[in-house]
């Protein structure tokens, strides 16, 4: 007589505890790193004219020069409007904003401005300057809104030998 060997039939249980431990740690780490990074885009216009196009003589061409010694607000016809030297080692962005607000009151239809940037200026200073050229916080009906200054900002390289002119008085 033959002997029958019975094989043990067992249902092994799958241990998923290590996998769950990994997920408990990995999911929050991935969620924290993913949501908080934002990409902002700033539209730029580069100065220049179409071929055969000539600028009109009566047109105001505002230029802000951003150099390591300070800021200068210029007009293409009249020259320097205001010179803003560094204040305690920082650019005078508040003075720039006030000067531009005065100019905007005189020429409300103007929306373009050229920002001449020295190669020695760091990126964060450039972005701060562009933000200050575009708008300012204004209070309307007990809430703070952004008032428009010169939203069409064009970038240009500042001449390498540019220095601040003499102290300009008001706009």
Buried (B, 14 or more C-beta within 10 A) or exposed (E): EEEEEEEEEEEEEEEEEEEEEEEEEEEEEEEEEEEEEEEEEEEEEEEEEEEEEEEEEEEBBBBBBBBBBBBBBBBEEEEBBBBBEEEEEEBBBEBBBBBBBBBBEEEEEBBBBBBBBBEEBEEEBBEBBBBBBBBBEEEEEEEEEEEEBBEBBBBBEBEEEBEBEEEBEEB
